[in-house]
Amino acid sequence: MKVNELKQLIKEEIDNVFLSEKLGVPSNITRVGSQLFDEYLAYVKGANRPLDLKTQPLNANDSDNGFDIADLHIDNISIETNIDDRYNELVFAGMGVASLQRFKSNSNLRLLPPQDLDQFKNMEMAVRLGAPSSVEIDDIYNFLIANKPEIVGSFAHELKHWYDGYKNVGGIKAGDRAKYAAAINFPDRSIGPVNDFIYMLYYISGIESLVRASELAAEMEDQGLTKKDFYDYLIQNKVFKELKKIKEWSYEKFREDLKQHISTITSILKQTNTSTKGLSEDQLIDRFLEILLYSFTRSQIDELINIIQDPLNIAHMFSALFGQPTTTEEDKEAFEKQVKLMTRFGVDYGKYFKYNEKLFHMLGDNVIKKISKTYDLLPD
């Protein structure tokens, strides 16, 4: 190869790295997502029974070479497998990744990464599957192959969460993490429109929005897509469809959809000792939304308290043991300010849902524009 040709190849590689970073897709993250899939597939194939997956985590390390994502080197990725056997068929229920960010006193209520960034060299994550109790290893193996693009994208999704934790030295607001956790952990109300709304709060959160481009880029790269394939693929992709659904959500339609669940709503109201006698459908929905807003706000505050009193925070453990306050005056002031922000709608559920309607429209549009730029990462 001539020197000029080599220089051109190097320039193109550097340009690709800069473009990838600019679009929110760290260099090499899609490749590592694919590598993890291959290691996980081999791990499943080597297991004798599904129970082995649940009791013996995979330690992925690319033959002891580790993994590189932009400027982050990861020595080892421990992958647990959780199988919920209450399902009638095999389903991919998602993934999760550990977080090294912890609440630090006098930080204006923020979760900060460890001072020793070498801790990011060892990553822990989990794959969640739903399956009938009769599922066999071969079933899981074949399922993974059939759903490879989605699972490769999910690996890239979790890797980006880990990378964001590493790069965000300023940490994340405890209030944002609490709202995110509340949306994840909020109990199922057996009312589709409510579950959809709570899921949208999670899906469009800043924490999740940061990883969507990497997820989509990994899926497309795995399938060898080119620029001419992009539009048709994008409009059929589950990420785009969910974002479009969020962008088009409206409070008015939400209320109309709730009318299909009046019997469940009435039952919930009775459980909370709320009188339902003589109330119209709209009045029943009004009372229900008051309770829903209160419950979700309470969940956010509870999550915030859990974060501040994180049992893994060693300083808090020792201060609690010796009877000292677990928070400073500065922390208390920041906490009260955050609670005031979380409760700013009071019982005005109409104002709350209309606010989120506008927020959904804006954020949904912004994230769609962001993932659309992954077009530039595809070959011609």
C-alpha positions in Angstrom: 0.0 0.0 0.0 1.3 3.4 -1.0 2.0 6.0 1.7 -0.6 8.4 0.4 -3.2 5.6 0.4 -2.3 4.7 4.0 -2.6 8.4 5.0 -6.0 8.6 3.4 -7.2 5.5 5.3 -5.9 6.9 8.6 -7.7 10.2 7.9 -11.0 8.4 7.1 -10.7 6.4 10.3 -10.1 9.6 12.4 -13.0 11.4 10.6 -15.3 8.5 11.4 -14.3 8.6 15.1 -14.9 12.3 15.3 -18.3 12.0 13.5 -19.3 9.1 15.8 -18.5 11.1 19.0 -20.3 14.1 17.6 -23.5 12.1 17.1 -23.4 10.7 20.7 -22.1 7.3 19.6 -18.7 6.7 21.3 -16.1 5.1 19.0 -16.0 1.3 19.0 -19.2 1.0 21.2 -21.1 -0.8 18.4 -18.3 -3.3 17.9 -18.1 -4.0 21.6 -21.9 -4.6 21.6 -21.4 -7.2 18.9 -18.5 -8.8 20.8 -20.5 -9.1 23.9 -23.3 -10.8 22.0 -20.9 -13.3 20.6 -19.4 -14.1 24.0 -22.9 -14.3 25.5 -24.1 -16.6 22.8 -21.1 -18.9 23.3 -21.7 -18.9 27.0 -25.4 -19.9 26.5 -24.4 -22.7 24.1 -21.9 -24.1 26.6 -24.5 -24.3 29.5 -26.2 -27.6 30.3 -29.5 -26.1 31.6 -31.1 -22.7 32.1 -30.3 -22.9 35.8 -26.6 -22.7 35.0 -27.2 -19.3 33.4 -28.8 -18.0 36.6 -26.1 -19.3 39.0 -22.9 -18.9 36.9 -22.4 -15.4 35.5 -20.4 -14.8 32.3 -17.2 -13.0 32.7 -16.6 -11.4 29.3 -13.1 -10.1 28.6 -12.4 -10.7 24.9 -9.7 -13.4 25.5 -8.2 -11.3 28.3 -7.7 -8.2 26.0 -10.7 -6.4 27.5 -12.8 -3.8 25.6 -12.1 -0.3 24.5 -14.9 2.3 24.1 -13.4 5.7 23.0 -11.0 6.5 25.9 -12.5 4.0 28.4 -10.8 0.6 28.8 -12.9 -2.2 30.4 -11.0 -5.2 31.7 -14.0 -7.4 32.5 -17.8 -7.4 32.1 -19.7 -9.6 34.4 -23.1 -10.6 32.9 -25.8 -12.2 35.1 -28.8 -13.8 33.6 -32.2 -13.5 35.2 -35.0 -15.8 33.9 -38.6 -15.1 34.9 -40.4 -18.4 34.4 -43.9 -16.9 34.7 -44.1 -16.3 30.9 -45.9 -18.5 28.4 -43.3 -17.9 25.8 -39.6 -16.9 25.5 -39.2 -13.1 25.5 -36.3 -10.6 25.8 -37.2 -8.5 28.9 -34.3 -6.1 28.7 -31.0 -5.5 30.3 -29.6 -3.5 33.2 -26.3 -2.2 34.3 -24.8 -1.3 37.7 -24.1 2.3 38.6 -21.0 3.6 40.4 -22.4 7.0 41.0 -23.1 7.7 44.6 -24.6 10.6 46.6 -22.0 12.9 48.0 -22.7 15.4 50.8 -22.4 19.1 50.0 -22.6 18.4 46.3 -25.9 20.3 45.7 -27.7 16.9 45.8 -25.8 15.1 43.1 -24.6 11.6 42.4 -21.0 11.6 41.6 -18.7 9.0 40.1 -15.8 7.5 42.2 -12.6 9.5 42.3 -10.8 6.4 41.2 -12.0 6.1 37.6 -10.2 2.7 37.4 -13.3 1.3 39.0 -15.0 1.6 35.6 -12.6 -1.1 34.3 -14.9 -3.7 35.8 -18.5 -3.6 34.7 -21.6 -5.5 36.0 -24.7 -6.0 34.0 -27.7 -8.3 33.7 -29.7 -9.9 30.9 -33.4 -10.4 31.6 -35.4 -13.1 29.9 -39.0 -14.2 30.3 -39.7 -17.9 29.7 -41.9 -20.8 30.5 -40.6 -23.2 33.2 -40.1 -25.8 30.4 -37.6 -23.7 28.5 -34.4 -25.5 27.4 -30.9 -24.1 26.6 -31.4 -24.8 22.9 -34.5 -22.6 23.0 -32.6 -19.7 24.5 -29.7 -20.1 22.1 -32.0 -20.1 19.0 -34.0 -17.2 20.4 -30.8 -15.1 20.8 -29.8 -15.8 17.2 -33.3 -14.9 15.9 -33.2 -11.6 17.8 -29.6 -10.7 17.4 -29.9 -7.1 16.2 -32.2 -6.1 19.1 -29.9 -7.7 21.7 -26.7 -6.3 20.1 -28.4 -2.9 20.4 -29.3 -3.5 24.0 -25.7 -4.4 24.8 -24.6 -1.1 23.2 -27.4 0.7 25.1 -26.0 -0.5 28.5 -22.4 0.1 27.5 -23.4 3.7 26.8 -24.9 4.1 30.2 -21.7 2.8 31.7 -19.6 5.2 29.5 -21.9 8.1 30.4 -21.2 7.4 34.1 -17.4 7.4 33.4 -17.4 10.6 31.3 -19.9 12.7 33.5 -17.5 13.7 36.2 -20.0 16.3 37.3 -22.4 13.6 38.1 -26.2 13.6 37.8 -28.8 15.4 39.9 -30.3 13.2 42.6 -33.7 14.6 41.6 -33.3 13.4 38.0 -32.2 9.9 39.2 -35.2 9.8 41.6 -37.7 10.6 38.9 -36.1 8.0 36.6 -36.2 5.4 39.4 -39.8 6.2 40.3 -40.8 5.6 36.7 -39.1 2.3 36.6 -40.3 1.1 39.9 -43.9 2.5 39.9 -46.3 -0.4 40.5 -48.5 -1.7 37.6 -52.0 -0.2 37.9 -53.5 -2.7 35.5 -54.6 0.3 33.4 -52.9 0.4 30.0 -52.9 4.2 29.5 -51.4 4.8 32.9 -48.7 2.2 32.4 -47.9 3.7 29.0 -47.6 7.2 30.5 -45.3 6.1 33.2 -43.2 4.1 30.7 -42.9 7.2 28.5 -41.6 9.2 31.5 -38.8 6.6 31.8 -38.2 6.3 28.0 -37.8 10.0 27.3 -35.8 10.8 30.4 -32.4 12.4 29.9 -30.6 9.3 31.2 -32.3 7.2 28.5 -32.2 9.7 25.7 -28.4 9.8 25.8 -28.2 6.1 24.8 -30.7 5.8 22.0 -28.3 6.7 19.2 -25.8 4.1 20.3 -28.5 1.5 20.5 -29.8 2.2 17.0 -26.3 2.5 15.5 -25.4 -0.9 16.8 -28.6 -2.5 15.5 -28.0 -1.1 12.0 -24.3 -2.0 11.9 -25.1 -5.6 12.9 -27.4 -5.9 9.9 -25.0 -4.3 7.5 -27.4 -1.5 6.5 -26.3 1.3 4.2 -27.6 4.9 3.7 -30.3 3.8 1.2 -31.7 1.4 3.8 -31.9 4.0 6.6 -35.4 5.5 6.1 -37.3 2.3 5.7 -35.5 0.8 8.7 -35.9 3.8 10.9 -39.7 4.1 10.6 -40.1 0.4 11.5 -37.7 0.5 14.4 -39.1 0.1 17.9 -37.1 3.1 19.2 -38.5 5.4 16.5 -42.0 4.1 17.0 -41.9 4.7 20.8 -40.5 8.2 20.3 -43.2 9.0 17.8 -45.8 7.7 20.2 -44.4 10.0 22.9 -44.3 13.0 20.6 -48.0 12.4 19.7 -49.2 11.8 23.3 -52.0 14.1 24.5 -53.8 14.6 27.8 -57.2 14.8 26.0 -56.7 11.3 24.4 -55.3 10.0 27.7 -58.5 10.9 29.4 -60.6 9.3 26.7 -58.6 6.1 26.9 -59.1 6.0 30.6 -62.9 5.7 30.0 -62.2 2.2 28.8 -61.0 1.3 32.3 -63.8 2.9 34.5 -64.5 -0.4 36.4 -60.8 -0.7 37.4 -60.6 3.0 38.3 -63.8 2.7 40.4 -62.3 -0.2 42.2 -59.1 1.7 42.9 -61.0 4.6 44.2 -63.0 2.4 46.6 -59.8 0.9 47.9 -58.6 4.4 48.8 -61.9 5.1 50.6 -62.9 7.7 47.9 -66.6 8.0 47.5 -67.8 7.2 43.9 -71.5 7.5 44.4 -73.2 9.6 41.8 -70.0 10.5 40.0 -69.9 10.8 36.2 -67.1 9.1 34.2 -65.2 12.4 34.0 -65.5 13.0 37.7 -64.3 9.4 38.5 -61.3 10.1 36.2 -60.7 13.4 38.0 -60.5 11.7 41.4 -58.3 9.0 40.0 -55.8 11.4 38.5 -55.6 13.3 41.8 -54.6 10.0 43.5 -52.3 9.0 40.6 -50.4 12.4 40.8 -50.1 12.1 44.6 -48.8 8.5 44.4 -46.2 9.2 41.7 -45.0 12.3 43.4 -44.7 10.3 46.7 -42.7 7.7 44.8 -40.3 10.3 43.5 -39.7 11.6 47.0 -39.2 8.1 48.4 -36.7 7.3 45.7 -34.9 10.6 46.5 -34.7 9.6 50.2 -33.4 6.2 49.2 -30.6 7.8 47.1 -29.5 10.1 49.9 -29.5 7.3 52.4 -27.8 4.9 50.0 -26.5 2.0 52.2 -23.5 1.7 50.0 -22.4 5.2 50.9 -19.7 4.3 53.5 -19.7 7.8 55.0 -23.4 7.6 55.7 -23.0 4.1 57.2 -20.4 5.3 59.8 -22.3 8.5 60.6 -25.4 6.4 61.2 -23.5 4.0 63.4 -22.2 6.7 65.6 -25.4 8.6 65.9 -24.4 11.6 63.8 -26.7 13.3 61.2 -26.5 11.6 57.8 -26.9 14.9 56.0 -25.5 18.4 56.4 -27.5 21.6 56.5 -26.5 22.2 52.9 -27.9 18.8 51.9 -31.1 19.4 53.8 -31.7 22.8 52.0 -31.0 21.1 48.7 -33.4 18.3 49.6 -36.2 20.7 50.6 -35.6 22.6 47.3 -35.9 19.4 45.3 -39.1 18.2 47.1 -40.6 21.7 46.5 -39.8 21.2 42.8 -41.3 17.7 42.8 -44.5 18.9 44.5 -44.9 22.1 42.5 -48.1 20.9 40.8 -49.8 20.1 44.2 -53.1 18.4 43.3 -53.5 20.2 40.0 -53.3 17.0 37.9 -54.6 18.9 34.8 -51.6 21.2 34.9 -49.2 18.3 35.5 -50.4 16.2 32.6 -50.6 19.2 30.2 -47.0 20.1 31.2 -45.9 16.6 30.4 -47.8 16.7 27.1 -45.6 19.8 26.0 -42.5 18.1 27.4 -43.2 14.9 25.5 -43.7 16.8 22.3 -40.5 18.7 22.6 -38.3 15.9 23.9 -39.7 13.3 21.5 -39.0 15.6 18.6 -35.4 16.3 19.8 -34.5 12.6 20.3 -36.0 11.7 16.9 -33.8 14.4 15.3 -30.8 13.0 17.2 -31.2 9.4 16.2 -31.9 10.5 12.6 -28.4 11.8 12.5 -27.0 8.2 12.8 -27.7 8.1 9.0 -24.3 9.8 8.7 -22.6 6.8 10.3 -23.8 4.3 7.6 -21.8 3.5 4.6 -23.0 4.7 1.2 
